[in-house]
Amino acid sequence: MHLGGTRFPGLLLTMDGKQGVDLVQMLRPRQVVPVHFNDYTIMKSPLSEFTDEFDRRQPPGHLRRVERGQTVALTVPVVG
């Protein structure tokens, strides 16, 4: 999930917290990994906006919080 609530100049580049949770509810992923939420000063929506909204609305999927510099293995189920 690319977050940060970034608009430049007026064009939406990254989702804010509410938009991010809206997308999670629509796509229903098993795992949610927020990224790219505070890389630049132009980003106006802190990660807490997304996590607070996620906790409040409890959409499907497991929220994986990854600290800067950490890596996370994502698995893709084999079909067939």
N, CA, C and O atoms as a CHARMM CRD file, in Angstrom:
* protein
*
  320
    1    1 MET  N      0.84400  -1.17000   0.00000 PROA 1      0.00000
    2    1 MET  CA     0.00000   0.00000   0.00000 PROA 1      0.00000
    3    1 MET  C      0.89200   1.23600   0.00000 PROA 1      0.00000
    4    1 MET  O      1.59800   1.49800   0.97300 PROA 1      0.00000
    5    2 HSD  N      0.85600   1.98400  -1.08100 PROA 2      0.00000
    6    2 HSD  CA     1.59400   3.24300  -1.13600 PROA 2      0.00000
    7    2 HSD  C      0.72900   4.31900  -0.49600 PROA 2      0.00000
    8    2 HSD  O     -0.34000   4.66000  -1.00200 PROA 2      0.00000
    9    3 LEU  N      1.20400   4.84100   0.61600 PROA 3      0.00000
   10    3 LEU  CA     0.45100   5.82700   1.38200 PROA 3      0.00000
   11    3 LEU  C      1.22500   7.13800   1.45300 PROA 3      0.00000
   12    3 LEU  O      2.30100   7.27000   0.86900 PROA 3      0.00000
   13    4 GLY  N      0.67600   8.08500   2.16000 PROA 4      0.00000
   14    4 GLY  CA     1.33600   9.36500   2.37400 PROA 4      0.00000
   15    4 GLY  C      0.45500  10.56400   2.08600 PROA 4      0.00000
   16    4 GLY  O      0.78500  11.68400   2.47400 PROA 4      0.00000
   17    5 GLY  N     -0.66200  10.34300   1.41000 PROA 5      0.00000
   18    5 GLY  CA    -1.57200  11.45000   1.12600 PROA 5      0.00000
   19    5 GLY  C     -0.91900  12.55000   0.30500 PROA 5      0.00000
   20    5 GLY  O     -1.08500  13.73100   0.61100 PROA 5      0.00000
   21    6 THR  N     -0.18600  12.18300  -0.72500 PROA 6      0.00000
   22    6 THR  CA     0.58200  13.14500  -1.51100 PROA 6      0.00000
   23    6 THR  C     -0.20300  13.63100  -2.72000 PROA 6      0.00000
   24    6 THR  O     -0.77700  12.84600  -3.47600 PROA 6      0.00000
   25    7 ARG  N     -0.21000  14.93400  -2.87700 PROA 7      0.00000
   26    7 ARG  CA    -0.78900  15.56000  -4.07100 PROA 7      0.00000
   27    7 ARG  C      0.26000  16.51100  -4.63700 PROA 7      0.00000
   28    7 ARG  O      0.87800  17.27900  -3.90000 PROA 7      0.00000
   29    8 PHE  N      0.45200  16.45300  -5.94500 PROA 8      0.00000
   30    8 PHE  CA     1.43500  17.34100  -6.57300 PROA 8      0.00000
   31    8 PHE  C      1.09400  17.52400  -8.02600 PROA 8      0.00000
   32    8 PHE  O      0.92100  16.50600  -8.69700 PROA 8      0.00000
   33    9 PRO  N      0.98200  18.65000  -8.56000 PROA 9      0.00000
   34    9 PRO  CA     0.32500  19.82400  -7.99100 PROA 9      0.00000
   35    9 PRO  C     -1.18700  19.62600  -8.08600 PROA 9      0.00000
   36    9 PRO  O     -1.79100  19.87900  -9.12800 PROA 9      0.00000
   37   10 GLY  N     -1.77200  19.18200  -7.01700 PROA 10     0.00000
   38   10 GLY  CA    -3.19800  18.89400  -6.95800 PROA 10     0.00000
   39   10 GLY  C     -3.56900  17.50700  -7.46400 PROA 10     0.00000
   40   10 GLY  O     -4.71600  17.08600  -7.31200 PROA 10     0.00000
   41   11 LEU  N     -2.63000  16.79300  -8.05900 PROA 11     0.00000
   42   11 LEU  CA    -2.85700  15.45000  -8.58900 PROA 11     0.00000
   43   11 LEU  C     -2.54300  14.42800  -7.50400 PROA 11     0.00000
   44   11 LEU  O     -1.48300  14.50200  -6.88300 PROA 11     0.00000
   45   12 LEU  N     -3.43100  13.48500  -7.26500 PROA 12     0.00000
   46   12 LEU  CA    -3.22400  12.47000  -6.24300 PROA 12     0.00000
   47   12 LEU  C     -2.09300  11.52700  -6.66100 PROA 12     0.00000
   48   12 LEU  O     -2.17000  10.89200  -7.71300 PROA 12     0.00000
   49   13 LEU  N     -1.04600  11.43600  -5.84200 PROA 13     0.00000
   50   13 LEU  CA     0.07500  10.53700  -6.10500 PROA 13     0.00000
   51   13 LEU  C      0.06200   9.33300  -5.18200 PROA 13     0.00000
   52   13 LEU  O      0.32100   8.21400  -5.62600 PROA 13     0.00000
   53   14 THR  N     -0.23600   9.53900  -3.90200 PROA 14     0.00000
   54   14 THR  CA    -0.33500   8.43300  -2.94800 PROA 14     0.00000
   55   14 THR  C     -1.57800   8.63000  -2.08800 PROA 14     0.00000
   56   14 THR  O     -2.00600   9.75900  -1.84500 PROA 14     0.00000
   57   15 MET  N     -2.14500   7.52700  -1.63400 PROA 15     0.00000
   58   15 MET  CA    -3.39100   7.55400  -0.86300 PROA 15     0.00000
   59   15 MET  C     -3.16600   8.04600   0.56300 PROA 15     0.00000
   60   15 MET  O     -2.08600   7.88200   1.13200 PROA 15     0.00000
   61   16 ASP  N     -4.20900   8.65100   1.12800 PROA 16     0.00000
   62   16 ASP  CA    -4.17500   8.96600   2.55200 PROA 16     0.00000
   63   16 ASP  C     -4.70900   7.74700   3.31400 PROA 16     0.00000
   64   16 ASP  O     -5.05600   6.74000   2.69700 PROA 16     0.00000
   65   17 GLY  N     -4.77700   7.82700   4.62200 PROA 17     0.00000
   66   17 GLY  CA    -5.18700   6.68500   5.43300 PROA 17     0.00000
   67   17 GLY  C     -6.57100   6.15500   5.11500 PROA 17     0.00000
   68   17 GLY  O     -6.75500   4.94200   5.01500 PROA 17     0.00000
   69   18 LYS  N     -7.54600   7.03100   4.95600 PROA 18     0.00000
   70   18 LYS  CA    -8.90900   6.59900   4.65300 PROA 18     0.00000
   71   18 LYS  C     -8.97300   5.91400   3.29200 PROA 18     0.00000
   72   18 LYS  O     -9.60200   4.86500   3.15100 PROA 18     0.00000
   73   19 GLN  N     -8.32500   6.50200   2.29300 PROA 19     0.00000
   74   19 GLN  CA    -8.31300   5.90600   0.95100 PROA 19     0.00000
   75   19 GLN  C     -7.62900   4.53800   0.96700 PROA 19     0.00000
   76   19 GLN  O     -8.05600   3.61600   0.27100 PROA 19     0.00000
   77   20 GLY  N     -6.56700   4.41200   1.76400 PROA 20     0.00000
   78   20 GLY  CA    -5.86300   3.13800   1.87100 PROA 20     0.00000
   79   20 GLY  C     -6.75000   2.04200   2.43800 PROA 20     0.00000
   80   20 GLY  O     -6.75700   0.92100   1.92800 PROA 20     0.00000
   81   21 VAL  N     -7.49700   2.35700   3.48900 PROA 21     0.00000
   82   21 VAL  CA    -8.38800   1.36000   4.08700 PROA 21     0.00000
   83   21 VAL  C     -9.56000   1.07100   3.14400 PROA 21     0.00000
   84   21 VAL  O    -10.02200  -0.06700   3.07100 PROA 21     0.00000
   85   22 ASP  N    -10.04300   2.08000   2.42900 PROA 22     0.00000
   86   22 ASP  CA   -11.08200   1.84300   1.41600 PROA 22     0.00000
   87   22 ASP  C    -10.60000   0.80100   0.40400 PROA 22     0.00000
   88   22 ASP  O    -11.34900  -0.10400   0.03400 PROA 22     0.00000
   89   23 LEU  N     -9.34800   0.93200  -0.04200 PROA 23     0.00000
   90   23 LEU  CA    -8.79900  -0.00700  -1.01500 PROA 23     0.00000
   91   23 LEU  C     -8.65800  -1.41000  -0.42100 PROA 23     0.00000
   92   23 LEU  O     -8.93300  -2.40100  -1.09600 PROA 23     0.00000
   93   24 VAL  N     -8.23100  -1.49200   0.83600 PROA 24     0.00000
   94   24 VAL  CA    -8.12600  -2.79900   1.50200 PROA 24     0.00000
   95   24 VAL  C     -9.49900  -3.46200   1.55200 PROA 24     0.00000
   96   24 VAL  O     -9.61400  -4.65800   1.28400 PROA 24     0.00000
   97   25 GLN  N    -10.53400  -2.70700   1.88900 PROA 25     0.00000
   98   25 GLN  CA   -11.87700  -3.27500   1.94800 PROA 25     0.00000
   99   25 GLN  C    -12.34600  -3.75300   0.57000 PROA 25     0.00000
  100   25 GLN  O    -13.06700  -4.74500   0.46700 PROA 25     0.00000
  101   26 MET  N    -11.94100  -3.05600  -0.46900 PROA 26     0.00000
  102   26 MET  CA   -12.35900  -3.43200  -1.81500 PROA 26     0.00000
  103   26 MET  C    -11.58300  -4.66200  -2.31700 PROA 26     0.00000
  104   26 MET  O    -12.18400  -5.56400  -2.90100 PROA 26     0.00000
  105   27 LEU  N    -10.26700  -4.71300  -2.10100 PROA 27     0.00000
  106   27 LEU  CA    -9.44100  -5.79400  -2.63400 PROA 27     0.00000
  107   27 LEU  C     -9.39100  -7.03400  -1.73800 PROA 27     0.00000
  108   27 LEU  O     -9.18300  -8.14300  -2.22900 PROA 27     0.00000
  109   28 ARG  N     -9.57800  -6.85300  -0.44300 PROA 28     0.00000
  110   28 ARG  CA    -9.60400  -7.94600   0.52800 PROA 28     0.00000
  111   28 ARG  C     -8.32600  -8.80900   0.49800 PROA 28     0.00000
  112   28 ARG  O     -8.42000 -10.03100   0.38500 PROA 28     0.00000
  113   29 PRO  N     -7.14300  -8.19500   0.59600 PROA 29     0.00000
  114   29 PRO  CA    -5.90700  -8.97800   0.57900 PROA 29     0.00000
  115   29 PRO  C     -5.71100  -9.73800   1.88800 PROA 29     0.00000
  116   29 PRO  O     -6.29400  -9.38100   2.91200 PROA 29     0.00000
  117   30 ARG  N     -4.89900 -10.77600   1.85200 PROA 30     0.00000
  118   30 ARG  CA    -4.57900 -11.52000   3.07500 PROA 30     0.00000
  119   30 ARG  C     -3.63500 -10.72800   3.96400 PROA 30     0.00000
  120   30 ARG  O     -3.74900 -10.77000   5.18900 PROA 30     0.00000
  121   31 GLN  N     -2.70300 -10.00600   3.35100 PROA 31     0.00000
  122   31 GLN  CA    -1.72300  -9.21400   4.08500 PROA 31     0.00000
  123   31 GLN  C     -1.71100  -7.79700   3.53200 PROA 31     0.00000
  124   31 GLN  O     -1.91700  -7.57400   2.33900 PROA 31     0.00000
  125   32 VAL  N     -1.46400  -6.84700   4.42400 PROA 32     0.00000
  126   32 VAL  CA    -1.36900  -5.44700   4.03900 PROA 32     0.00000
  127   32 VAL  C     -0.04800  -4.91800   4.59600 PROA 32     0.00000
  128   32 VAL  O      0.19800  -4.98500   5.80100 PROA 32     0.00000
  129   33 VAL  N      0.79600  -4.39400   3.71500 PROA 33     0.00000
  130   33 VAL  CA     2.08600  -3.85300   4.13400 PROA 33     0.00000
  131   33 VAL  C      2.16900  -2.39800   3.66100 PROA 33     0.00000
  132   33 VAL  O      2.40600  -2.14700   2.47900 PROA 33     0.00000
  133   34 PRO  N      1.97800  -1.44100   4.57200 PROA 34     0.00000
  134   34 PRO  CA     2.07400  -0.03500   4.18000 PROA 34     0.00000
  135   34 PRO  C      3.52900   0.34300   3.89100 PROA 34     0.00000
  136   34 PRO  O      4.43000  -0.00400   4.65400 PROA 34     0.00000
  137   35 VAL  N      3.74700   1.05100   2.78800 PROA 35     0.00000
  138   35 VAL  CA     5.08700   1.51900   2.42400 PROA 35     0.00000
  139   35 VAL  C      4.99500   2.94300   1.88100 PROA 35     0.00000
  140   35 VAL  O      3.92000   3.44000   1.54700 PROA 35     0.00000
  141   36 HSD  N      6.15900   3.57600   1.80600 PROA 36     0.00000
  142   36 HSD  CA     6.29000   4.85100   1.09400 PROA 36     0.00000
  143   36 HSD  C      5.38700   5.93500   1.68700 PROA 36     0.00000
  144   36 HSD  O      4.81000   6.74000   0.95400 PROA 36     0.00000
  145   37 PHE  N      5.26800   5.95100   3.01600 PROA 37     0.00000
  146   37 PHE  CA     4.33900   6.88200   3.65100 PROA 37     0.00000
  147   37 PHE  C      5.02200   8.09900   4.25400 PROA 37     0.00000
  148   37 PHE  O      4.34200   9.06500   4.60400 PROA 37     0.00000
  149   38 ASN  N      6.33100   8.08500   4.38600 PROA 38     0.00000
  150   38 ASN  CA     7.01400   9.24900   4.96500 PROA 38     0.00000
  151   38 ASN  C      8.38500   9.47500   4.33900 PROA 38     0.00000
  152   38 ASN  O      9.30500   9.95500   5.00200 PROA 38     0.00000
  153   39 ASP  N      8.51400   9.13500   3.08700 PROA 39     0.00000
  154   39 ASP  CA     9.80900   9.26500   2.43000 PROA 39     0.00000
  155   39 ASP  C     10.16000  10.70300   2.04800 PROA 39     0.00000
  156   39 ASP  O     11.33900  11.03200   1.91400 PROA 39     0.00000
  157   40 TYR  N      9.16100  11.55800   1.87200 PROA 40     0.00000
  158   40 TYR  CA     9.39400  12.92400   1.42300 PROA 40     0.00000
  159   40 TYR  C      8.54700  13.88700   2.24600 PROA 40     0.00000
  160   40 TYR  O      7.49300  13.51300   2.75900 PROA 40     0.00000
  161   41 THR  N      9.01400  15.12900   2.37000 PROA 41     0.00000
  162   41 THR  CA     8.27900  16.13000   3.15900 PROA 41     0.00000
  163   41 THR  C      6.93200  16.47700   2.53200 PROA 41     0.00000
  164   41 THR  O      6.06600  17.02300   3.21600 PROA 41     0.00000
  165   42 ILE  N      6.73700  16.17900   1.26500 PROA 42     0.00000
  166   42 ILE  CA     5.47200  16.47800   0.58900 PROA 42     0.00000
  167   42 ILE  C      4.33300  15.56300   1.07700 PROA 42     0.00000
  168   42 ILE  O      3.16000  15.86100   0.85400 PROA 42     0.00000
  169   43 MET  N      4.68000  14.46700   1.73300 PROA 43     0.00000
  170   43 MET  CA     3.67400  13.51200   2.22000 PROA 43     0.00000
  171   43 MET  C      2.99400  14.07600   3.46600 PROA 43     0.00000
  172   43 MET  O      3.65200  14.38100   4.46000 PROA 43     0.00000
  173   44 LYS  N      1.68600  14.20700   3.39900 PROA 44     0.00000
  174   44 LYS  CA     0.92300  14.89400   4.44500 PROA 44     0.00000
  175   44 LYS  C      0.15100  13.96400   5.37500 PROA 44     0.00000
  176   44 LYS  O     -0.32900  14.40500   6.41900 PROA 44     0.00000
  177   45 SER  N      0.02300  12.70000   5.02000 PROA 45     0.00000
  178   45 SER  CA    -0.78200  11.76300   5.80200 PROA 45     0.00000
  179   45 SER  C      0.15000  10.76900   6.51600 PROA 45     0.00000
  180   45 SER  O      0.73800   9.90500   5.86600 PROA 45     0.00000
  181   46 PRO  N      0.28700  10.88300   7.84200 PROA 46     0.00000
  182   46 PRO  CA     1.19100   9.97300   8.55600 PROA 46     0.00000
  183   46 PRO  C      0.64700   8.54100   8.58100 PROA 46     0.00000
  184   46 PRO  O     -0.55000   8.31600   8.40200 PROA 46     0.00000
  185   47 LEU  N      1.53200   7.59800   8.80100 PROA 47     0.00000
  186   47 LEU  CA     1.13300   6.19700   8.87500 PROA 47     0.00000
  187   47 LEU  C      0.05100   5.98900   9.92700 PROA 47     0.00000
  188   47 LEU  O     -0.83800   5.15900   9.74200 PROA 47     0.00000
  189   48 SER  N      0.11500   6.72500  11.02000 PROA 48     0.00000
  190   48 SER  CA    -0.87300   6.56900  12.09200 PROA 48     0.00000
  191   48 SER  C     -2.29800   6.82800  11.59500 PROA 48     0.00000
  192   48 SER  O     -3.24700   6.25600  12.13200 PROA 48     0.00000
  193   49 GLU  N     -2.46000   7.67800  10.58200 PROA 49     0.00000
  194   49 GLU  CA    -3.79500   7.92300  10.02600 PROA 49     0.00000
  195   49 GLU  C     -4.34900   6.63300   9.42200 PROA 49     0.00000
  196   49 GLU  O     -5.52600   6.31400   9.58900 PROA 49     0.00000
  197   50 PHE  N     -3.49000   5.89700   8.71900 PROA 50     0.00000
  198   50 PHE  CA    -3.89700   4.62100   8.12400 PROA 50     0.00000
  199   50 PHE  C     -4.11200   3.55900   9.20000 PROA 50     0.00000
  200   50 PHE  O     -5.14400   2.88800   9.20200 PROA 50     0.00000
  201   51 THR  N     -3.15500   3.39700  10.11600 PROA 51     0.00000
  202   51 THR  CA    -3.27500   2.33100  11.12000 PROA 51     0.00000
  203   51 THR  C     -4.44800   2.57200  12.05600 PROA 51     0.00000
  204   51 THR  O     -5.12700   1.62200  12.44500 PROA 51     0.00000
  205   52 ASP  N     -4.69900   3.81800  12.42400 PROA 52     0.00000
  206   52 ASP  CA    -5.85400   4.13100  13.27700 PROA 52     0.00000
  207   52 ASP  C     -7.16200   3.78700  12.55400 PROA 52     0.00000
  208   52 ASP  O     -8.07300   3.20700  13.14500 PROA 52     0.00000
  209   53 GLU  N     -7.24000   4.14800  11.27900 PROA 53     0.00000
  210   53 GLU  CA    -8.44000   3.85800  10.47800 PROA 53     0.00000
  211   53 GLU  C     -8.59100   2.34800  10.28000 PROA 53     0.00000
  212   53 GLU  O     -9.70100   1.82000  10.33900 PROA 53     0.00000
  213   54 PHE  N     -7.48200   1.65800  10.04700 PROA 54     0.00000
  214   54 PHE  CA    -7.49000   0.20200   9.89100 PROA 54     0.00000
  215   54 PHE  C     -7.99700  -0.45400  11.17800 PROA 54     0.00000
  216   54 PHE  O     -8.85500  -1.33500  11.12900 PROA 54     0.00000
  217   55 ASP  N     -7.47400  -0.03100  12.31400 PROA 55     0.00000
  218   55 ASP  CA    -7.89800  -0.59300  13.60500 PROA 55     0.00000
  219   55 ASP  C     -9.36800  -0.29500  13.88000 PROA 55     0.00000
  220   55 ASP  O    -10.08700  -1.14200  14.41000 PROA 55     0.00000
  221   56 ARG  N     -9.81600   0.90400  13.52200 PROA 56     0.00000
  222   56 ARG  CA   -11.21300   1.29600  13.77100 PROA 56     0.00000
  223   56 ARG  C    -12.17100   0.49400  12.90400 PROA 56     0.00000
  224   56 ARG  O    -13.18300  -0.00100  13.40000 PROA 56     0.00000
  225   57 ARG  N    -11.86800   0.35500  11.61000 PROA 57     0.00000
  226   57 ARG  CA   -12.77700  -0.29500  10.66600 PROA 57     0.00000
  227   57 ARG  C    -12.57800  -1.80300  10.56400 PROA 57     0.00000
  228   57 ARG  O    -13.48400  -2.51000  10.12000 PROA 57     0.00000
  229   58 GLN  N    -11.43300  -2.30400  10.95900 PROA 58     0.00000
  230   58 GLN  CA   -11.11700  -3.73600  10.94500 PROA 58     0.00000
  231   58 GLN  C    -11.46900  -4.40600   9.61600 PROA 58     0.00000
  232   58 GLN  O    -12.30100  -5.31300   9.57300 PROA 58     0.00000
  233   59 PRO  N    -10.82800  -3.95100   8.52800 PROA 59     0.00000
  234   59 PRO  CA   -11.08500  -4.59100   7.23100 PROA 59     0.00000
  235   59 PRO  C    -10.44600  -5.97800   7.19600 PROA 59     0.00000
  236   59 PRO  O     -9.67600  -6.31800   8.09400 PROA 59     0.00000
  237   60 PRO  N    -10.74700  -6.78100   6.18300 PROA 60     0.00000
  238   60 PRO  CA   -10.12200  -8.10100   6.07400 PROA 60     0.00000
  239   60 PRO  C     -8.62000  -7.94900   5.83500 PROA 60     0.00000
  240   60 PRO  O     -8.16300  -6.93400   5.31100 PROA 60     0.00000
  241   61 GLY  N     -7.87700  -8.95300   6.22000 PROA 61     0.00000
  242   61 GLY  CA    -6.43500  -8.94300   5.99300 PROA 61     0.00000
  243   61 GLY  C     -5.66900  -8.65400   7.26900 PROA 61     0.00000
  244   61 GLY  O     -6.19000  -8.06700   8.21700 PROA 61     0.00000
  245   62 HSD  N     -4.42800  -9.08100   7.26300 PROA 62     0.00000
  246   62 HSD  CA    -3.53200  -8.89300   8.40000 PROA 62     0.00000
  247   62 HSD  C     -2.60600  -7.71500   8.10500 PROA 62     0.00000
  248   62 HSD  O     -1.90400  -7.71500   7.09400 PROA 62     0.00000
  249   63 LEU  N     -2.60000  -6.71700   8.97800 PROA 63     0.00000
  250   63 LEU  CA    -1.74600  -5.55000   8.82500 PROA 63     0.00000
  251   63 LEU  C     -0.34900  -5.88900   9.32700 PROA 63     0.00000
  252   63 LEU  O     -0.17100  -6.23100  10.49600 PROA 63     0.00000
  253   64 ARG  N      0.64000  -5.79400   8.44300 PROA 64     0.00000
  254   64 ARG  CA     2.03500  -6.05500   8.80700 PROA 64     0.00000
  255   64 ARG  C      2.76300  -4.73100   8.86100 PROA 64     0.00000
  256   64 ARG  O      2.91400  -4.04400   7.85100 PROA 64     0.00000
  257   65 ARG  N      3.20800  -4.38600  10.04400 PROA 65     0.00000
  258   65 ARG  CA     3.94000  -3.13700  10.23400 PROA 65     0.00000
  259   65 ARG  C      5.42900  -3.43500  10.07100 PROA 65     0.00000
  260   65 ARG  O      5.98600  -4.26400  10.79100 PROA 65     0.00000
  261   66 VAL  N      6.05300  -2.76800   9.14000 PROA 66     0.00000
  262   66 VAL  CA     7.46000  -2.99700   8.83300 PROA 66     0.00000
  263   66 VAL  C      8.21700  -1.69900   9.09200 PROA 66     0.00000
  264   66 VAL  O      7.89500  -0.65800   8.52000 PROA 66     0.00000
  265   67 GLU  N      9.21100  -1.76900   9.94700 PROA 67     0.00000
  266   67 GLU  CA    10.01100  -0.59000  10.27200 PROA 67     0.00000
  267   67 GLU  C     10.99500  -0.30200   9.14600 PROA 67     0.00000
  268   67 GLU  O     11.37200  -1.20300   8.39600 PROA 67     0.00000
  269   68 ARG  N     11.40700   0.95100   9.03100 PROA 68     0.00000
  270   68 ARG  CA    12.38300   1.35200   8.01300 PROA 68     0.00000
  271   68 ARG  C     13.62600   0.48000   8.12200 PROA 68     0.00000
  272   68 ARG  O     14.19100   0.31600   9.20300 PROA 68     0.00000
  273   69 GLY  N     14.04000  -0.07000   7.00400 PROA 69     0.00000
  274   69 GLY  CA    15.22000  -0.91900   6.97200 PROA 69     0.00000
  275   69 GLY  C     14.92500  -2.39900   7.14100 PROA 69     0.00000
  276   69 GLY  O     15.76200  -3.24100   6.81600 PROA 69     0.00000
  277   70 GLN  N     13.72900  -2.72700   7.65200 PROA 70     0.00000
  278   70 GLN  CA    13.34700  -4.12800   7.78800 PROA 70     0.00000
  279   70 GLN  C     12.92300  -4.67200   6.43500 PROA 70     0.00000
  280   70 GLN  O     12.52800  -3.92400   5.54100 PROA 70     0.00000
  281   71 THR  N     13.01100  -5.97700   6.30400 PROA 71     0.00000
  282   71 THR  CA    12.47500  -6.63100   5.11600 PROA 71     0.00000
  283   71 THR  C     11.40300  -7.60900   5.56500 PROA 71     0.00000
  284   71 THR  O     11.37700  -8.05200   6.71300 PROA 71     0.00000
  285   72 VAL  N     10.53500  -7.92900   4.64600 PROA 72     0.00000
  286   72 VAL  CA     9.45800  -8.86500   4.93900 PROA 72     0.00000
  287   72 VAL  C      9.28200  -9.77500   3.72200 PROA 72     0.00000
  288   72 VAL  O      9.25200  -9.30400   2.58500 PROA 72     0.00000
  289   73 ALA  N      9.17000 -11.05900   3.96700 PROA 73     0.00000
  290   73 ALA  CA     8.94000 -12.00700   2.88300 PROA 73     0.00000
  291   73 ALA  C      7.44900 -12.07900   2.60200 PROA 73     0.00000
  292   73 ALA  O      6.65200 -12.28900   3.51600 PROA 73     0.00000
  293   74 LEU  N      7.07800 -11.91000   1.37100 PROA 74     0.00000
  294   74 LEU  CA     5.68400 -12.02500   0.96700 PROA 74     0.00000
  295   74 LEU  C      5.54300 -13.31200   0.16200 PROA 74     0.00000
  296   74 LEU  O      6.31500 -13.55600  -0.76500 PROA 74     0.00000
  297   75 THR  N      4.57900 -14.11600   0.50700 PROA 75     0.00000
  298   75 THR  CA     4.37300 -15.38500  -0.19100 PROA 75     0.00000
  299   75 THR  C      3.17000 -15.27300  -1.10200 PROA 75     0.00000
  300   75 THR  O      2.19900 -14.58300  -0.79100 PROA 75     0.00000
  301   76 VAL  N      3.24200 -15.94300  -2.20300 PROA 76     0.00000
  302   76 VAL  CA     2.16000 -15.98800  -3.17300 PROA 76     0.00000
  303   76 VAL  C      1.67200 -17.42400  -3.23100 PROA 76     0.00000
  304   76 VAL  O      2.46500 -18.32900  -3.49100 PROA 76     0.00000
  305   77 PRO  N      0.37200 -17.65800  -2.99200 PROA 77     0.00000
  306   77 PRO  CA    -0.12400 -19.03400  -3.02700 PROA 77     0.00000
  307   77 PRO  C     -0.04000 -19.62100  -4.43300 PROA 77     0.00000
  308   77 PRO  O     -0.26900 -18.93300  -5.42800 PROA 77     0.00000
  309   78 VAL  N      0.28900 -20.89600  -4.48800 PROA 78     0.00000
  310   78 VAL  CA     0.34600 -21.60900  -5.76900 PROA 78     0.00000
  311   78 VAL  C     -1.04800 -22.14000  -6.06200 PROA 78     0.00000
  312   78 VAL  O     -1.65100 -22.81100  -5.22400 PROA 78     0.00000
  313   79 VAL  N     -1.55800 -21.84200  -7.24700 PROA 79     0.00000
  314   79 VAL  CA    -2.89300 -22.27400  -7.64300 PROA 79     0.00000
  315   79 VAL  C     -2.75500 -23.39200  -8.67300 PROA 79     0.00000
  316   79 VAL  O     -1.93700 -23.32000  -9.59000 PROA 79     0.00000
  317   80 GLY  N     -3.57200 -24.42200  -8.49700 PROA 80     0.00000
  318   80 GLY  CA    -3.57400 -25.47300  -9.50800 PROA 80     0.00000
  319   80 GLY  C     -3.05600 -26.70400  -8.98200 PROA 80     0.00000
  320   80 GLY  O     -2.98500 -27.70100  -9.70000 PROA 80     0.00000
